[in-house]
Amino acid sequence: MATAPVDESLTLEQLTRDPYPIYRRMRAETPIVRVPAANRIFLTRAKHTRMVKDDPELFSSDDPVTPMRRAFLAHTLMRKDGDEHRRERMAMQRAYSPKVIDTDWADLYRKITADYLDRLPRGETVDVFTDLCGPVAARILAHVLGLDDVSDADMQRWSQVLIDGAGNFGFAEEPFRLSDAANAEMDAVFEQCIPRHLAEPNNSALSVMLNARDPISKGQMFANIKIAIGGGINEPRDALATIIYGLLTNPDQLEEVKRQEAWADAFEEGIRWVAPIQASSRRATRDLVIDGIDIPEGVTLMTIQASANRDEALFEDGEVFNVFRAKAPHQAFGSGPHHCAGAHVSRRTVGDIMLPMLFERFPGMTLDRPEDVVWSGFGFRGPLNLPVRLT
């Protein structure tokens, strides 16, 4: 057996700027590698990342070196396993169920999307990341969570601050200072929402949890809502922006997607190509061996789903955006017990509603300077801008 090789030179800044060439090299040369900058052993091949996610007994979500607990000021369901995780997850699962989305939310999603599309000026170049992707994701999530009166700006700011804190693997102080302030703001707002949801029960996540027959603690309710804010805006926002970029830089594919109404396929390819949530941590619960590499008990592993989604063993030309590639299972929503609870919401809102409505409204939309789009992120990744001409 052997210990994992060590990459002393790799920095978080390099991974934030452009991780994909690094992951491609790792898959080929050192698929299991210790990265001191992240204080973790990276797993970059799809077979390893799925194996770890699917076995919570050997690979616990309770990562003792995660910055998430510090960022959320709570031990969240993302870092729990077994019955404890299941109880908290199921406490709000009804709000995300396909039936509730169809009966309670789908028409509202369409109205929200139409309202924001109405605000965009035809014939001008607009940053749709800022003016569409983020605000629509924020507004939809606010309703799903039962925070209807919270502004788009606050929802997006809270989300980004929580994401920055959860991804603060270097434990810099400034991101935590900002997350402390955001946590205090959110707690105050959630408290104000409680009387309404108790008086008028509905299918929003906060109301479902508050009115449960055997409710979880209020602190854990708040932590669950914060987890949803952290992941429930950036994931659909970045997915939508990534897919728009992919389609506009591949006009032949765009025309075929329109012809076949293959928006769901475009959604799946976009989140495979650039996974909004790029990596997750797990702790080895005992001494293990993975493909000849010793994994000591207590070591923190990082499953790099961004790399798994381009693994040559599953995807031919995985670095390329191709809506019509041979189908293979991606891991953008994770797998196992922690499979993303909001996966159906994201598929419904982005794939079924936002994408077709956007391209129907602006069928001649163009991205004239793809080189101006800035991509960023290690734990969470997507474009930071998307200047398109709306025609």
URJOTA-V650216 format. One record per pair of residues at least 6 apart in sequence whose C-alpha atoms are under 8 Angstrom apart, sorted by the first residue. I is the first residue (numbers start at 1). J is the second residue. Records with the same first field share a line. If there is no record, write none. Layout:
I: J ; J
This chain:
1: 289 ; 292 ; 293 ; 294
2: 292 ; 293 ; 294
3: 293 ; 294 ; 295
4: 32 ; 33 ; 34 ; 41 ; 293 ; 294 ; 295
5: 30 ; 32 ; 33 ; 34
6: 33 ; 34 ; 35 ; 36
7: 33 ; 34 ; 35 ; 36
8: 35 ; 36 ; 37
10: 35 ; 37
11: 37
12: 37 ; 38 ; 378
15: 22 ; 377 ; 378
16: 376 ; 377 ; 378
17: 375 ; 376 ; 377 ; 378
18: 375 ; 376 ; 377
19: 378
20: 306 ; 307
23: 44 ; 307
24: 307
26: 32 ; 33 ; 44
27: 44 ; 45 ; 307 ; 311
31: 42 ; 43 ; 44 ; 45
32: 41 ; 42 ; 43 ; 44 ; 293
33: 41 ; 42 ; 43
34: 40 ; 41 ; 42
35: 41 ; 42
37: 170
38: 169 ; 170
39: 169 ; 300
40: 299 ; 300 ; 301 ; 302
41: 299 ; 300 ; 301 ; 302
42: 301 ; 302 ; 303 ; 304
43: 49 ; 301 ; 302 ; 303 ; 304
44: 303 ; 304 ; 305 ; 307 ; 308
45: 304 ; 307 ; 308 ; 311
46: 305 ; 307 ; 308 ; 309 ; 311 ; 314
47: 308
48: 290 ; 303
49: 303 ; 304 ; 305 ; 308
50: 331 ; 334 ; 335
52: 58 ; 59 ; 282 ; 303
53: 59 ; 282 ; 334 ; 335 ; 336 ; 337 ; 338
54: 335 ; 336 ; 337
55: 336
56: 81 ; 82 ; 337
57: 285
58: 284 ; 285 ; 286
59: 282 ; 283 ; 284 ; 285
60: 79 ; 80 ; 81 ; 282 ; 283 ; 284 ; 285
61: 78 ; 79 ; 80 ; 81 ; 281 ; 282 ; 283
62: 79 ; 80 ; 81 ; 282 ; 283
63: 79 ; 281 ; 282 ; 283 ; 300
64: 283
65: 300
66: 166 ; 169 ; 281
67: 165 ; 166 ; 167 ; 168 ; 169 ; 171
68: 165 ; 166 ; 167
69: 75 ; 76 ; 166
70: 165 ; 166 ; 176
71: 162 ; 165 ; 166 ; 176 ; 179 ; 180
72: 162 ; 165 ; 166 ; 179 ; 180 ; 183 ; 223 ; 226
73: 180 ; 183
74: 220 ; 223
75: 223
76: 220 ; 223 ; 224 ; 227
77: 84 ; 85 ; 88 ; 89 ; 224
78: 85 ; 227 ; 338
79: 85
88: 216 ; 220 ; 224
89: 341
91: 208 ; 209 ; 212 ; 215 ; 216
92: 205 ; 206 ; 208 ; 209
93: 205 ; 341
94: 100 ; 203 ; 205 ; 208
95: 101 ; 144 ; 145 ; 203 ; 204 ; 205 ; 208
96: 144 ; 205 ; 341 ; 342 ; 344 ; 345
97: 344
98: 344 ; 345
100: 203
101: 345
104: 203
105: 144
106: 349
109: 140 ; 349 ; 353
110: 353 ; 354
112: 136 ; 139 ; 140
113: 136 ; 353 ; 354 ; 357
114: 357
116: 132 ; 136
117: 132 ; 358 ; 361
120: 126 ; 131
121: 390
122: 362 ; 390 ; 391
123: 389 ; 390 ; 391
124: 389 ; 390 ; 391
125: 387 ; 388 ; 389 ; 390
126: 386 ; 387 ; 388 ; 389 ; 390
127: 385 ; 386 ; 387 ; 388
128: 241 ; 385 ; 386 ; 387 ; 388
129: 237 ; 241 ; 383 ; 384 ; 385 ; 386 ; 387
130: 385 ; 386
133: 236 ; 237 ; 238 ; 240 ; 241
134: 156 ; 233 ; 234 ; 237
135: 152 ; 153 ; 156
136: 237
137: 232 ; 233 ; 234 ; 236 ; 237
138: 152 ; 155 ; 156 ; 233
139: 148 ; 151 ; 152
141: 229 ; 232 ; 233
142: 148 ; 149 ; 150 ; 155
143: 204
144: 203 ; 204 ; 205
145: 204 ; 205 ; 206 ; 225 ; 228
146: 193 ; 197 ; 204 ; 205 ; 206 ; 207
147: 190 ; 193
155: 229
156: 233
158: 179 ; 182 ; 229 ; 230
159: 229 ; 230 ; 231 ; 233 ; 234
160: 230 ; 234
161: 175 ; 178 ; 179 ; 182
162: 179 ; 230
163: 230 ; 231 ; 380
164: 175
165: 175 ; 176 ; 179
167: 378 ; 379 ; 380
168: 175
186: 226
187: 222
190: 222
194: 207 ; 210
197: 206 ; 207 ; 210
198: 207 ; 210 ; 211
201: 207 ; 208 ; 211
202: 208
205: 225
206: 221 ; 225
209: 215 ; 216 ; 221
210: 221
232: 342
234: 276
235: 276 ; 277 ; 346
236: 346 ; 349 ; 350
238: 276 ; 381 ; 382 ; 383
239: 267 ; 270 ; 271 ; 274 ; 275 ; 276 ; 350 ; 382
240: 267 ; 350 ; 354 ; 355
241: 382 ; 383 ; 386
242: 270 ; 271 ; 274 ; 382 ; 383
243: 266 ; 267 ; 269 ; 270 ; 271
244: 355
245: 367 ; 370 ; 386
246: 270 ; 321
247: 253 ; 254
248: 254 ; 365 ; 366 ; 367
249: 367 ; 370
253: 322 ; 323
256: 262
257: 263 ; 266
261: 356
263: 351 ; 352 ; 355 ; 356
264: 347 ; 351 ; 352
265: 323 ; 324
266: 323 ; 351
267: 347 ; 350 ; 351
268: 323
269: 321 ; 322 ; 323
270: 321 ; 323
271: 332
272: 306 ; 309 ; 310 ; 330 ; 331 ; 332
273: 306 ; 309 ; 310 ; 318 ; 319 ; 320 ; 321
274: 306 ; 381 ; 382
275: 305 ; 306 ; 309 ; 332 ; 380 ; 381 ; 382
276: 332 ; 380 ; 381 ; 382
277: 305 ; 306 ; 332 ; 333 ; 379 ; 380 ; 381
278: 304 ; 305 ; 306 ; 332 ; 378 ; 379 ; 380 ; 381
279: 302 ; 303 ; 304 ; 305 ; 306 ; 378 ; 379 ; 380
280: 302 ; 303 ; 304 ; 305 ; 379
281: 300 ; 301 ; 302 ; 303
282: 300 ; 301 ; 302 ; 303
283: 297 ; 298 ; 299 ; 300 ; 301
284: 295 ; 296 ; 297 ; 298 ; 299 ; 300 ; 301
285: 297 ; 298
286: 296 ; 297 ; 298
287: 294 ; 295 ; 296 ; 297
288: 294 ; 295 ; 296 ; 297
289: 295
305: 331 ; 332 ; 334
306: 332
308: 330 ; 331
309: 315 ; 318 ; 330 ; 331 ; 332
310: 317 ; 318 ; 319
311: 318
312: 318
314: 328
315: 326 ; 328
333: 339 ; 340 ; 343
334: 340
359: 365
362: 390 ; 391
363: 391
364: 390 ; 391
365: 388 ; 389 ; 390 ; 391
366: 388 ; 389 ; 390 ; 391
367: 386 ; 387 ; 388 ; 389
368: 388 ; 389
369: 387
372: 387
373: 383 ; 384 ; 385 ; 386 ; 387
374: 383 ; 384 ; 385
375: 381 ; 382 ; 383 ; 384
376: 382 ; 383 ; 384
